[in-house]
Amino acid sequence: MTKLLRAGLVASLGVPVLMLGACATPPPPPPPCDACAAAQHAEATANEALSTAHQALEAANEARAAASRMYQRGLRK
C-alpha cells in the first residue's frame, strides 16, 4: 500500500513540475523575415510622419511670414 501511495505521489508531483517548466520557457523569437518586414513598415511609417511634419512646419513658416507682412503694413499706415 505504501509503495502504491509513493508511486502515485511521485507521479502526481511530477505533472505540475513539468507543466511549470513549460510555462517558464520563453516563446520562440519571430522569424527574421517577419522582423525585417516589420522594420521596413516602421521605417516607411516614420518617413511618412516626418514628411507630414515638414509640411506642417512649412505651413507654419508661411503663416508666420504672412502675419509679419500684415503687421508691417499696419505699422506703415
Residue, then its C-alpha position, 0 to 999 in steps of 0.5 A: m500500500t505504501k509503495l502504491l501511495r509513493a508511486g502515485l505521489v511521485a507521479s502526481l508531483g511530477v505533472p505540475v513540475l513539468m507543466l511549470g517548466a513549460c510555462a517558464t520557457p520563453p516563446p520562440p523569437p519571430p522569424p527574421c523575415d517577419a522582423c525585417a518586414a516589420a522594420q521596413h513598415a516602421e521605417a516607411t511609417a516614420n518617413e511618412a510622419l516626418s514628411t507630414a511634419h515638414q509640411a506642417l512646419e512649412a505651413a507654419n513658416e508661411a503663416r508666420a511670414a504672412a502675419s509679419r507682412m500684415y503687421q508691417r503694413g499696419l505699422r506703415k499706415 
